[in-house]
Amino acid sequence: MAKIKERTPMPTREAGDRKKDFGEVASGYTKEMAVQEANRCLQCKNPTCEIGCPVGISIRDFIKNLQTEDLDEALATIERSNTLASVCGRVCPQEKQCESKCVLDKTGRPIAIGRLERFLGDYGKTKD
């Protein structure tokens, strides 16, 4: 079996900058980071991660679209079940829901599904 890479870290703002405002601590993935994280996905035949999603997002499919850099289709896949990707990518307890069902959670390195959802939701806001 191929070595499983570590999760792509989420960039954060410097503490000195954060203390001056109420902006978010995490600054979010770039496109390159999101694709890198998506490429860790094993594309399981039976995606157990989807069992943990309370709104029924087709996680495997949106990640597959992200792997091929088809951001519009990746976002559309999420929006078929959830129109609040930016919000849910930030506040949904993914680590207890979909990420805990990811087969890579057994290694302690599940796919960062929430971070990918947040990236795509934010990407969608820039298209308007």
SENUZA-913177 format. One record per residue (C-alpha): x, y, z; residue number from 1. Coordinates in nm, 2 decimals, padded with zeros to 4 digits, m for minus. Example, Ala and Ser with C-alpha at 12.3 -4.5 7.8 and 13.67 -1.06 7.14 Angstrom:
BEGIN
((01.23 m00.45 00.78) 1);
((01.37 m00.11 00.71) 2);
This chain:
BEGIN
((00.00 00.00 00.00) 1);
((00.13 00.35 m00.09) 2);
((00.24 00.57 00.20) 3);
((m00.04 00.80 00.30) 4);
((00.06 01.16 00.31) 5);
((m00.01 01.39 00.60) 6);
((m00.31 01.62 00.59) 7);
((m00.25 01.95 00.42) 8);
((m00.22 02.21 00.71) 9);
((m00.46 02.50 00.72) 10);
((m00.28 02.83 00.70) 11);
((m00.35 03.08 00.98) 12);
((m00.30 03.45 01.03) 13);
((m00.02 03.57 01.25) 14);
((m00.12 03.64 01.61) 15);
((00.00 04.00 01.58) 16);
((m00.24 04.06 01.29) 17);
((m00.53 03.88 01.45) 18);
((m00.52 04.08 01.77) 19);
((m00.61 04.40 01.57) 20);
((m00.94 04.28 01.43) 21);
((m01.21 04.02 01.45) 22);
((m01.11 03.84 01.13) 23);
((m01.09 03.46 01.11) 24);
((m00.79 03.28 01.25) 25);
((m00.77 03.03 00.96) 26);
((m00.72 03.19 00.63) 27);
((m00.84 02.89 00.42) 28);
((m00.68 02.67 00.15) 29);
((m00.55 02.80 m00.18) 30);
((m00.66 02.61 m00.49) 31);
((m00.33 02.42 m00.49) 32);
((m00.36 02.32 m00.13) 33);
((m00.72 02.20 m00.18) 34);
((m00.62 01.99 m00.48) 35);
((m00.33 01.85 m00.28) 36);
((m00.56 01.75 00.00) 37);
((m00.82 01.61 m00.24) 38);
((m00.55 01.39 m00.40) 39);
((m00.51 01.21 m00.07) 40);
((m00.86 01.07 m00.11) 41);
((m00.87 00.70 m00.20) 42);
((m01.20 00.73 m00.38) 43);
((m01.34 00.43 m00.19) 44);
((m01.59 00.21 m00.37) 45);
((m01.82 00.24 m00.06) 46);
((m01.75 00.59 00.07) 47);
((m01.81 00.55 00.44) 48);
((m01.75 00.93 00.49) 49);
((m02.08 00.99 00.33) 50);
((m02.26 00.80 00.61) 51);
((m02.15 01.06 00.85) 52);
((m02.28 01.36 00.65) 53);
((m02.62 01.47 00.80) 54);
((m02.71 01.66 00.48) 55);
((m02.61 01.37 00.24) 56);
((m02.34 01.54 00.04) 57);
((m02.18 01.32 m00.22) 58);
((m01.83 01.36 m00.07) 59);
((m01.66 01.11 m00.30) 60);
((m01.79 01.29 m00.61) 61);
((m01.71 01.64 m00.50) 62);
((m01.36 01.54 m00.41) 63);
((m01.32 01.36 m00.74) 64);
((m01.41 01.68 m00.92) 65);
((m01.17 01.87 m00.71) 66);
((m00.89 01.62 m00.79) 67);
((m00.94 01.70 m01.16) 68);
((m00.96 02.07 m01.08) 69);
((m01.32 02.10 m01.20) 70);
((m01.41 02.35 m00.92) 71);
((m01.74 02.44 m01.07) 72);
((m01.87 02.08 m01.08) 73);
((m01.72 02.01 m00.73) 74);
((m01.92 02.31 m00.59) 75);
((m02.23 02.21 m00.79) 76);
((m02.21 01.86 m00.64) 77);
((m02.21 02.00 m00.29) 78);
((m02.48 02.25 m00.36) 79);
((m02.72 01.97 m00.47) 80);
((m02.74 01.89 m00.10) 81);
((m02.62 02.20 00.08) 82);
((m02.62 02.56 m00.04) 83);
((m02.42 02.67 00.26) 84);
((m02.08 02.52 00.19) 85);
((m01.88 02.82 00.32) 86);
((m02.07 02.82 00.65) 87);
((m02.08 02.44 00.70) 88);
((m01.71 02.41 00.61) 89);
((m01.64 02.64 00.90) 90);
((m01.89 02.53 01.17) 91);
((m02.00 02.17 01.10) 92);
((m01.83 01.93 01.34) 93);
((m01.67 01.73 01.05) 94);
((m01.42 01.56 01.28) 95);
((m01.71 01.38 01.46) 96);
((m01.92 01.33 01.14) 97);
((m01.78 01.26 00.79) 98);
((m01.41 01.27 00.87) 99);
((m01.45 01.02 01.15) 100);
((m01.60 00.78 00.90) 101);
((m01.32 00.83 00.65) 102);
((m01.11 00.51 00.62) 103);
((m00.80 00.71 00.66) 104);
((m00.91 00.81 01.01) 105);
((m00.77 00.47 01.11) 106);
((m00.42 00.63 01.04) 107);
((m00.52 00.95 01.22) 108);
((m00.51 01.14 00.89) 109);
((m00.86 01.15 00.75) 110);
((m00.93 01.37 00.45) 111);
((m00.99 01.73 00.56) 112);
((m01.34 01.72 00.41) 113);
((m01.46 02.04 00.60) 114);
((m01.16 02.24 00.48) 115);
((m01.23 02.13 00.12) 116);
((m01.60 02.22 00.15) 117);
((m01.50 02.56 00.29) 118);
((m01.26 02.62 00.00) 119);
((m01.53 02.54 m00.25) 120);
((m01.79 02.75 m00.08) 121);
((m01.55 03.05 m00.07) 122);
((m01.46 02.98 m00.44) 123);
((m01.83 03.00 m00.52) 124);
((m01.86 03.34 m00.36) 125);
((m01.58 03.48 m00.57) 126);
((m01.76 03.38 m00.89) 127);
((m02.05 03.62 m00.84) 128);
